[in-house]
Amino acid sequence: MAFTHLHVHTEYSLLDGSNKIKEYVKRLKELGMDSGAITDHGVMYGVIDFYKEARENGIKPILGCEVYVAPNSRFDKEVTGGDERYHHLVLLAEDNEGYANLMKIVSIGFTEGYYYRPRVDFEVLEKYHKGIIALSACLAGEVPRYIEKGLLDEARKAIIKYENCFGKGNYFLELQDHGIPQQRTVNMELIKFSKELGIPLVATNDIHYTYAEDAESHDLLLCIQTGKKVSDQDRMRYEGGQYYVKSEMEMRELFPYAQEAITNTAMIAERCNVEIEFGVTKLPKFDVPEGYDSWTYLNKLCFDGLKERYPEDDGTLADKLTYELGVINKMGYVDYFLIVWDFINWSRENGIPVGPGRGSAAGSIVSYCLHITNIDPVRYNLLFERFLNPERVSMPDIDIDFCYERRQEVIDHVSEKYGHDKVVQIVTFGTMAAKGVIRDVGRVLDLPYALCDSIAKMVPTELNITLDKALDMNPEFRELYKRDEQVHYLIDMCRKLEGLPRHTSMHAAGVVICQRPADEFVPLSRGSDGSITTQFTMTTIEELGLLKMDFLGLRTLTVIKNAVENIEKTTGIHIDVDNIDYDDKKVLASLGTGKTDGIFQLESGGMKNFMKELKPQNLEDVIAGISLYRPGPMDFIPAYIRGKNNSASVSYACPQLEPILAPTYGCIVYQEQVSATRFALR
């Protein structure tokens, strides 16, 4: 192909673009194009999703951003408004250095220049210009604005300024035509400047939605963004319906007088070659005491812990510990365990309650000896391989619970230790989900609230529900959609907008710890409260090989802490919650009454009834009960209770299964049992 779209807003130009990445890439393929760009407004939220989707579909991804450039200094926040706040400029990463510089530029826009929008200035562009191709942007660009105002000398100076910044052949004058008269005026002057100054032209379409027929739903999205109704006269609009993914033929017909501007898009696409590295770990180094390296220090901590945890070990567990350490070392996670050990150890030393451990990390004797977890993997027959094995391609995942009130202190400690520029909390996106999008679209269409609310309530309350699923599941909803034209139109518009990101927020627990400043690995953003977060989500952070930790705030730990303090204050008795009797018959009998309000994981109505049936006799019964009470295993609950109450009813398909399934009365409850069964029946 001889044309590539280089000015493209996706769903990640929040509430401004309805061009979903999957649909966009699919459309590029339909049009026979072999490359395409992403240039969202001021952000890089979607570049990795786009990169992967494009590569999977044989499309060359060109990674960029339409940045906001402050007219003077990015630190100047005294500008009153209008055109003076910022100008648009399209930046495309030509190579990996350019991609790294683009992340720096976009991050600085948020961390230093934020004023209504994430702004950079010329100082930033000059410092991080290498490997970047710049386009003069839409009518909101600095050069087009000067032309539109008749300030041609200023336009000429700006063009020369940008070319000097990015270098000869790296700055292009951008032609656009969406049927707006001002664009034609600007285009004619840009062509003159191109000839006069030898600056190449490039033709783009300012894409905000995928297909021409999406213009209507996109208009509704703009109303949602601006808090307006469709019927409002004085509101933002993208007139003319031309902001879609056009074919090469359509673009050539738009610019018969500047065919070289079409050809130049393919030339730029050919020059842009960014390679993103996935799955290669980029762990920070842990500072160890003098005389040690990371490996020897981890061994010392683990074997010291082994003596404390298993003082009577005959060497069997030492061998197991050595095996686990060998796997950890081979997979390159020595510093990972030291980092986790350090902040958990610091928390305990500072009186911050830490959970006993959750998830597969509890299967590791290394975790237990380091006091990362307080659950004995030997007693409970837990498998290290569930947590970590040489075939696992992703980084180990240790979720740690902290006292809800003091969790931030732990994050602050980690920031102090590794550097505030290297420790950043992670972004998450709120989306326009099935129920919410009905209310949003209904509001901008000025439909009665009661009508929209009643329609939204027809959508089943189910995880990951979509409008299409809801129409299949609810006959009443489906019938209303078929017979009522107003509802039909509403739902059709909603289906086009459903799933779009609506806003960003900070992930409740996720923190990334980097070996160098975070903006060398991920672009950064600023939340509404001023806090800095990554622009990439948790799953993307992991795919890029960065260290992501979950610092979970658990109110139950806070309640336990308060209870322990109150008991000591009123009775003088100190209770060590890490060393209590888990077989206290009175406690177990109390659980069996179903009076479990306030008891973590046992306080739902269903669990209360289950506890009354189960009448647990030991902690293992409680653990099994929690494991069984979820979709799938629930089918085994009657057999489990029957076996517990009547051992004669328990049977095994073969003798090898008895030692594996006896603790759970013949039922397979845990993944460890599945693994042990597979091994026993070889």
C-alpha positions in Angstrom: 0.0 0.0 0.0 1.1 3.6 -0.6 -0.9 5.1 2.2 -0.8 4.8 6.0 -3.1 6.5 8.5 -0.7 8.5 10.8 -3.2 10.6 12.8 -5.4 8.2 14.7 -7.4 8.5 18.0 -8.5 5.2 19.5 -10.8 4.4 22.5 -7.9 5.6 24.7 -8.5 9.3 23.8 -11.0 9.0 26.6 -14.6 10.0 25.7 -13.2 11.6 22.5 -12.4 8.5 20.4 -14.8 5.6 19.8 -12.3 3.8 17.5 -11.8 0.5 19.3 -8.4 -0.9 18.7 -9.6 -4.4 17.6 -12.1 -2.8 15.2 -9.5 -0.3 13.9 -7.0 -3.1 13.2 -9.7 -5.2 11.6 -10.7 -2.2 9.4 -7.1 -1.7 8.3 -7.0 -5.3 7.1 -10.3 -4.9 5.3 -8.9 -2.0 3.4 -5.7 -3.9 2.5 -3.5 -1.7 4.5 -0.3 -3.1 6.0 0.4 -0.4 8.6 -1.3 2.1 10.8 -0.6 4.5 13.7 -2.0 5.3 17.1 -1.8 8.9 18.2 -4.1 9.5 21.2 -4.5 12.8 22.8 -1.6 13.4 25.2 -1.5 9.8 26.3 0.0 6.4 25.4 -2.6 4.3 27.3 -3.3 2.1 24.3 0.1 1.7 22.6 0.9 -1.8 23.9 -2.6 -3.2 23.2 -2.4 -1.7 19.7 1.1 -3.0 19.1 0.1 -6.6 20.0 -3.2 -6.5 18.1 -1.6 -5.0 15.0 1.3 -7.5 15.1 -1.1 -10.5 15.5 -2.9 -9.3 12.4 0.1 -8.6 10.1 -0.2 -4.9 10.5 2.9 -2.8 11.2 2.2 -0.7 14.3 3.4 2.9 14.4 3.4 4.2 17.9 2.8 7.9 18.6 0.9 10.5 20.5 -0.7 13.9 19.7 0.9 15.9 22.4 -0.2 19.3 23.8 2.6 22.0 23.5 2.5 24.9 25.9 3.0 28.3 24.1 5.7 29.2 26.5 7.0 27.3 29.5 5.2 24.1 30.6 5.5 25.5 34.2 3.5 28.6 33.2 0.0 28.0 34.7 -1.2 31.6 34.4 -2.6 31.4 30.8 -6.3 32.2 30.9 -7.7 29.9 28.2 -8.6 29.3 24.6 -5.9 28.7 22.0 -3.2 30.0 24.4 -3.3 27.0 26.7 -1.7 24.6 24.3 -1.1 23.6 20.6 -1.4 20.1 19.1 1.6 18.3 17.7 1.7 14.7 16.4 4.8 12.7 17.4 5.7 9.3 16.0 8.4 7.0 17.3 10.8 6.1 14.5 12.9 3.6 16.5 13.3 2.3 20.1 15.2 5.5 21.1 12.3 7.5 19.8 9.8 5.3 21.7 11.8 5.8 24.9 11.9 9.6 24.3 8.2 9.6 23.5 7.5 8.0 26.9 9.6 10.7 28.6 7.8 13.5 26.7 4.3 12.2 27.5 5.2 11.6 31.1 6.6 15.1 31.6 3.4 16.4 30.2 1.6 15.0 33.2 4.3 15.3 36.0 5.5 18.8 35.2 3.2 20.5 32.7 -0.3 19.6 33.6 -2.7 22.5 33.1 -6.1 21.4 31.9 -4.2 19.0 29.6 -0.8 17.3 30.0 1.5 19.9 28.3 5.1 19.9 27.3 7.2 22.8 26.0 9.9 23.4 23.5 12.6 22.6 26.1 11.2 19.1 26.5 10.9 18.6 22.7 14.5 19.7 22.1 15.8 17.4 24.9 14.0 14.3 23.8 13.6 14.8 20.0 15.9 12.0 18.8 14.2 9.1 17.0 10.9 11.0 16.6 9.1 12.2 13.5 6.8 15.2 14.0 3.7 16.3 12.1 2.3 19.8 12.3 -1.2 18.4 13.4 -4.7 19.6 12.9 -6.2 23.1 13.0 -5.3 23.2 16.7 -1.6 22.9 15.8 0.6 26.0 16.2 1.4 26.4 12.5 -2.3 26.0 11.3 -3.4 28.5 14.0 -1.0 31.1 12.8 -2.1 30.6 9.2 -5.8 30.8 10.1 -5.2 34.1 11.8 -3.2 35.4 8.8 0.0 35.5 10.8 2.2 34.0 8.0 5.5 35.3 9.3 4.9 33.7 12.6 3.8 30.4 10.9 7.1 30.4 8.9 9.1 31.0 12.1 7.3 28.1 13.8 7.9 25.8 10.9 11.6 26.5 10.9 11.7 26.2 14.7 10.1 22.7 14.6 12.4 21.5 11.7 15.4 22.7 13.6 14.2 20.8 16.7 13.5 17.5 15.0 16.0 17.7 12.2 15.8 17.8 8.4 13.4 15.2 7.1 11.8 14.6 10.5 9.2 17.3 10.5 6.2 17.2 8.1 3.5 19.7 7.3 0.1 18.0 7.8 -2.7 18.3 5.3 -6.3 17.5 6.5 -9.6 17.8 4.8 -12.8 17.0 6.7 -15.0 19.4 4.7 -14.1 22.4 6.9 -13.4 25.6 4.9 -10.6 26.7 7.2 -8.7 23.4 6.4 -8.6 24.2 2.7 -7.2 27.7 3.4 -4.6 26.3 5.7 -3.7 23.5 3.2 -3.0 26.0 0.4 -0.6 27.9 2.7 1.1 24.8 3.9 1.7 23.7 0.3 3.3 27.1 -0.4 5.5 26.8 2.8 6.5 23.3 1.7 7.8 24.6 -1.6 9.4 27.7 -0.1 11.2 25.9 2.8 11.6 22.4 1.4 9.5 20.9 4.2 7.7 17.7 3.1 3.9 17.3 3.2 1.9 14.5 4.7 -1.8 13.8 4.3 -3.8 12.5 7.3 -7.4 11.9 8.4 -8.1 12.9 12.0 -9.6 9.5 12.9 -12.0 9.4 15.9 -14.2 6.5 15.0 -13.8 3.4 12.8 -16.6 3.4 10.2 -18.5 6.3 8.6 -21.7 5.0 10.2 -20.1 5.4 13.6 -20.4 9.3 13.4 -23.8 9.3 15.2 -22.7 7.2 18.2 -19.4 9.2 18.4 -21.5 12.4 18.6 -23.2 10.9 21.7 -19.8 10.1 23.2 -18.8 13.7 22.9 -22.0 14.7 24.7 -21.1 12.3 27.5 -17.7 13.8 27.7 -18.9 17.4 27.8 -22.0 16.8 29.9 -24.3 18.1 27.2 -27.4 16.7 25.5 -27.7 16.0 21.8 -30.4 18.7 21.5 -28.1 21.4 23.0 -27.1 23.9 20.3 -23.9 25.2 21.9 -21.8 22.1 22.2 -18.7 20.4 20.8 -19.3 18.6 17.5 -17.2 16.9 14.8 -19.2 18.2 11.8 -19.4 16.4 8.5 -19.0 12.7 9.5 -15.5 12.5 8.0 -13.5 11.3 11.0 -13.4 7.6 10.1 -10.8 5.2 8.8 -10.8 6.1 5.1 -9.4 4.0 2.2 -6.4 5.0 0.2 -8.7 5.8 -2.7 -10.7 8.2 -0.6 -7.6 9.9 0.7 -6.2 10.3 -2.9 -9.5 11.8 -4.1 -9.3 14.3 -1.2 -5.9 15.5 -2.1 -5.6 15.3 -6.0 -3.3 18.4 -5.8 -0.8 16.8 -3.3 -0.3 13.2 -4.2 3.2 13.2 -2.7 1.5 13.9 0.7 -0.2 10.5 0.3 3.0 8.7 -0.7 5.0 10.3 2.2 2.7 8.5 4.7 4.0 5.1 3.4 7.6 6.4 3.5 7.1 7.5 7.2 5.6 4.1 8.0 8.6 2.4 6.5 10.9 4.4 8.7 9.1 3.6 11.9 10.4 0.4 13.4 9.8 0.0 17.1 10.3 -3.4 18.8 8.7 -3.9 22.2 10.3 -6.5 24.4 7.9 -8.8 26.3 8.6 -11.4 29.0 12.2 -10.4 29.9 12.3 -9.6 33.6 13.7 -6.2 34.6 14.0 -6.5 38.4 15.6 -3.8 40.6 18.7 -4.8 42.5 18.4 -5.3 46.2 21.2 -3.8 48.3 22.7 -6.5 50.5 25.0 -6.2 53.5 28.7 -6.0 52.9 30.3 -9.4 52.3 27.2 -10.8 50.5 25.8 -10.9 47.1 22.1 -11.3 46.5 22.3 -15.1 46.1 24.4 -15.8 49.3 22.3 -13.3 51.3 19.1 -15.0 50.3 20.6 -18.4 51.3 21.6 -17.1 54.7 18.2 -15.7 55.4 16.4 -18.9 54.3 18.6 -21.3 56.2 18.4 -19.1 59.3 14.7 -19.2 58.9 14.7 -23.0 58.4 16.4 -23.5 61.8 13.7 -21.3 63.4 10.7 -22.8 61.6 11.8 -26.5 61.6 14.3 -27.0 64.4 14.1 -30.8 64.3 14.6 -31.2 60.5 16.6 -34.3 59.6 17.8 -32.7 56.4 14.7 -33.5 54.3 13.4 -30.0 54.4 16.9 -28.5 54.0 17.0 -30.5 50.7 13.6 -29.1 49.7 14.7 -25.6 50.6 17.9 -26.1 48.5 15.7 -27.3 45.5 13.4 -24.3 45.7 16.3 -21.9 46.0 17.9 -23.5 42.9 14.7 -22.9 40.9 14.5 -19.3 42.1 18.1 -18.7 41.2 17.8 -20.3 37.8 14.7 -18.3 36.9 16.4 -15.0 38.0 14.1 -14.2 40.9 16.6 -13.9 43.8 16.3 -10.2 44.1 12.5 -10.5 43.9 12.4 -12.6 47.1 14.8 -10.2 48.9 12.6 -7.2 47.9 9.5 -8.9 49.2 11.2 -10.1 52.4 12.5 -6.6 53.1 9.2 -4.7 53.0 7.3 -7.4 54.9 10.1 -7.6 57.5 10.1 -3.8 57.8 6.3 -3.8 58.2 6.4 -6.3 61.1 9.3 -4.4 62.8 7.2 -1.3 62.6 4.1 -2.9 64.0 2.1 -3.0 60.8 -0.1 -6.1 60.7 0.7 -8.4 57.7 -1.5 -11.2 56.5 -0.3 -14.8 56.9 -0.2 -15.3 53.1 -2.6 -16.0 50.3 -2.5 -17.8 47.0 0.1 -20.2 45.6 3.0 -18.4 47.4 2.0 -20.2 50.5 3.3 -23.4 48.9 6.9 -22.3 49.1 9.1 -23.2 51.9 11.4 -20.3 50.9 8.4 -17.9 51.6 7.8 -19.6 54.9 11.4 -19.5 56.1 11.6 -15.8 55.1 8.4 -15.1 57.0 6.8 -13.8 53.8 4.1 -16.2 54.7 3.1 -17.7 58.0 1.5 -20.9 56.6 3.4 -24.1 57.0 3.5 -25.6 53.5 4.7 -29.0 54.9 1.8 -29.4 57.3 -0.8 -28.6 54.6 0.9 -30.5 51.8 1.2 -27.4 49.6 3.1 -27.6 46.3 5.9 -25.2 45.4 5.4 -26.0 41.7 2.0 -24.3 41.8 3.8 -21.1 42.7 6.9 -21.4 40.7 8.3 -23.9 38.2 10.8 -23.6 35.3 7.9 -23.9 32.8 6.2 -20.8 34.1 6.7 -17.8 31.8 5.4 -15.0 34.1 6.9 -13.6 37.2 5.9 -15.1 40.6 3.0 -13.4 42.1 2.9 -12.8 45.9 -0.2 -10.9 47.0 0.3 -9.5 50.5 -2.4 -8.2 52.9 -1.6 -5.2 55.1 -3.5 -3.4 57.7 -5.9 -1.2 55.8 -5.0 1.9 57.8 -1.2 1.6 57.5 -0.8 0.1 54.0 0.3 3.4 52.6 3.2 3.5 55.1 4.6 0.3 53.4 4.3 1.9 50.0 6.0 5.0 51.3 8.9 2.9 52.7 9.4 1.1 49.4 9.4 4.5 47.6 12.0 5.8 50.1 14.2 2.7 49.6 14.1 2.4 45.9 13.5 6.0 44.9 10.3 7.9 44.4 10.9 8.1 40.7 11.2 4.3 40.5 8.1 3.3 42.5 4.7 4.1 40.9 1.2 3.0 41.5 -0.7 1.4 38.6 -3.5 2.8 36.5 -6.8 1.0 36.0 -9.7 2.0 33.7 -13.4 2.3 34.4 -15.3 1.3 31.3 -18.8 2.0 29.9 -20.3 -1.2 31.1 -23.7 -2.6 30.0 -25.9 -0.9 32.6 -24.0 2.3 32.8 -23.8 3.0 29.1 -27.7 2.8 28.9 -27.9 5.5 31.6 -25.2 7.6 29.9 -26.6 7.4 26.4 -30.2 7.8 27.7 -29.2 11.0 29.5 -27.6 12.7 26.5 -30.6 11.6 24.3 -32.8 13.4 27.0 -34.9 10.2 27.6 -36.8 10.0 30.8 -34.6 8.8 33.7 -37.3 6.2 34.8 -37.3 4.7 31.3 -33.5 4.3 31.1 -33.4 3.0 34.7 -36.0 0.4 34.0 -34.1 -0.7 30.8 -30.8 -0.9 32.7 -32.4 -3.1 35.3 -33.3 -5.6 32.6 -29.6 -6.3 32.1 -28.7 -9.3 34.4 -26.3 -8.5 37.2 -23.6 -10.8 36.1 -19.8 -10.5 35.8 -18.7 -9.4 32.3 -22.3 -9.1 31.1 -22.7 -7.4 27.7 -25.8 -6.0 26.0 -25.7 -8.8 23.5 -25.6 -11.4 26.2 -28.4 -9.6 28.0 -30.6 -9.6 24.9 -30.0 -13.4 24.7 -30.7 -14.0 28.4 -33.7 -11.8 29.1 -36.7 -12.4 26.8 -38.5 -9.3 28.2 -35.5 -7.1 27.3 -35.3 -8.7 23.8 -39.0 -8.2 23.1 -38.8 -4.5 24.2 -35.8 -4.0 21.9 -37.7 -5.5 18.9 -41.0 -3.7 19.3 -40.0 -0.2 20.7 -38.2 2.0 18.1 -36.9 4.4 20.7 -35.4 1.6 22.8 -34.1 -0.1 19.7 -32.2 3.1 18.8 -31.0 3.6 22.3 -29.6 0.0 22.6 -28.0 0.2 19.1 -26.1 3.3 20.1 -25.1 1.8 23.4 -23.8 -1.3 21.7 -21.4 0.8 19.7 -20.1 2.6 22.8 -20.2 -0.3 25.2 -16.8 -1.3 26.6 -15.1 2.0 25.9 -12.8 3.3 28.7 -14.6 6.0 30.5 -12.1 7.2 33.1 -8.9 6.3 34.8 -8.2 5.6 38.5 -5.5 4.2 40.7 -5.5 0.5 41.1 -6.4 -0.5 44.6 -3.3 -2.5 45.3 -0.9 -2.5 42.3 2.6 -0.9 42.6 5.5 -1.2 40.1 9.1 -1.1 41.3 11.6 -0.3 38.6 15.4 -0.6 38.4 15.6 2.8 36.8 13.2 5.8 36.7 9.8 4.4 35.9 9.3 6.7 32.8 12.2 4.8 31.1 9.9 1.7 31.0 6.3 3.1 31.0 4.7 6.5 30.4 3.3 8.1 33.5 0.0 9.8 34.1 -1.5 12.0 36.8 -4.8 11.2 38.6 -7.5 13.7 39.6 -6.0 13.8 43.1 -2.6 14.7 41.8 -1.1 11.2 42.3 1.2 9.8 39.7 0.4 6.5 38.1 1.6 4.4 35.2 -0.3 4.7 31.9 -0.2 0.9 31.4 -2.4 -1.5 33.3 -1.2 -4.3 35.6 -1.3 -7.0 33.0 0.7 -4.9 30.6 3.3 -4.1 33.3 3.7 -7.8 33.9 4.1 -8.6 30.2 6.8 -6.0 30.0 8.8 -7.9 32.7 8.5 -5.2 35.3 8.2 -6.0 39.0 4.5 -5.5 40.0 3.5 -6.0 43.6 0.1 -6.1 45.1 -0.1 -4.2 48.4 -3.6 -5.2 49.5 -5.3 -3.2 52.3 -7.4 -5.7 54.3 -9.8 -4.2 56.9 -9.9 -7.6 58.7 -6.3 -7.2 59.7 -7.1 -3.7 61.1 -10.0 -5.2 63.1 -7.8 -7.9 64.5 -5.1 -5.4 65.4 -7.7 -3.2 67.2 -9.2 -6.3 69.0 -5.7 -7.4 70.2 -4.9 -3.9 71.5 -8.3 -3.6 73.3 -7.9 -7.0 74.9 -4.4 -6.1 76.2 -5.6 -2.7 77.4 -8.6 -4.1 79.3 -7.3 -7.4 80.6 -3.5 -7.1 80.4 -3.4 -10.3 78.3 -1.2 -10.1 75.1 -2.3 -12.3 72.2 0.1 -13.2 69.5 -2.1 -13.8 66.5 0.7 -15.6 64.7 0.8 -18.2 67.4 -2.8 -19.1 68.5 -4.4 -22.5 68.9 -6.1 -23.4 65.5 -7.9 -26.4 67.1 -9.7 -24.5 69.9 -12.9 -26.6 70.3 -15.0 -23.7 71.5 -14.1 -21.6 68.5 -14.8 -24.4 66.1 -18.2 -25.1 67.9 -19.0 -21.4 67.6 -18.4 -21.5 63.8 -20.7 -24.5 63.6 -23.6 -22.4 64.9 -23.4 -20.1 61.8 -23.0 -17.0 64.0 -20.1 -15.8 61.9 -20.8 -12.1 61.4 -17.5 -10.3 61.0 -15.5 -13.4 60.4 -13.5 -13.0 57.2 -14.8 -15.2 54.3 -17.5 -16.8 56.5 -20.0 -14.0 56.9 -22.2 -14.4 53.8 -25.6 -16.0 54.2 -24.6 -19.0 52.2 -21.5 -19.6 54.2 -23.4 -19.3 57.5 -25.8 -22.0 56.4 -22.9 -24.1 55.1 -21.0 -23.8 58.4 -24.2 -25.0 60.3 -24.2 -28.1 58.0 -20.5 -28.6 58.1 -19.9 -28.2 61.9 -16.1 -28.0 61.5 -14.0 -30.1 63.8 -10.7 -28.6 62.9 -9.1 -25.9 60.8 -8.8 -28.2 57.8 -12.6 -28.4 57.7 -12.9 -24.6 57.6 -10.3 -24.4 54.8 -12.1 -27.1 52.8 -15.4 -25.4 53.4 -14.1 -22.1 52.0 -12.6 -23.9 49.0 -15.8 -25.8 48.3 -18.1 -22.9 48.5 -17.6 -21.5 45.0 -19.0 -22.4 41.5 -17.9 -25.9 40.4 -16.7 -27.4 43.7 -20.1 -26.7 45.3 -21.4 -29.8 43.6 -19.2 -31.8 46.0 -20.5 -30.3 49.2 -23.1 -33.0 49.9 -20.6 -35.8 49.4 -18.0 -33.9 51.6 -20.5 -33.5 54.5 -21.7 -37.1 54.1 -18.2 -38.4 54.2 -17.3 -36.2 57.2 -20.4 -37.5 59.2 -20.1 -41.1 58.1 -16.6 -42.4 57.2 -18.2 -45.7 55.9 -19.7 -43.7 53.0 -16.3 -42.7 51.7 -14.9 -44.8 48.8 -11.9 -44.5 46.5 -11.6 -45.4 42.9 -8.2 -47.1 43.7 -6.0 -47.6 46.7 -3.5 -45.0 45.6 -6.1 -42.2 46.0 -6.8 -42.9 49.7 -3.8 -41.1 51.2 -4.4 -38.1 48.9 -8.2 -37.8 49.3 -8.7 -39.0 52.9 -8.3 -35.5 54.5 -11.2 -34.3 52.3 -13.4 -37.5 52.7 -12.8 -38.8 49.2 -13.6 -35.5 47.4 -11.1 -33.6 45.2 -11.0 -30.1 46.6 -7.5 -28.7 46.0 -5.3 -28.4 42.9 -2.5 -30.1 45.0 -4.7 -33.2 45.1 -5.2 -33.1 41.3 -1.4 -32.9 40.9 -0.7 -35.7 43.5 -3.4 -37.9 41.8 -1.7 -37.4 38.4 1.6 -38.4 39.9 0.3 -41.4 41.9 -1.5 -42.9 38.9 1.5 -42.7 36.5 
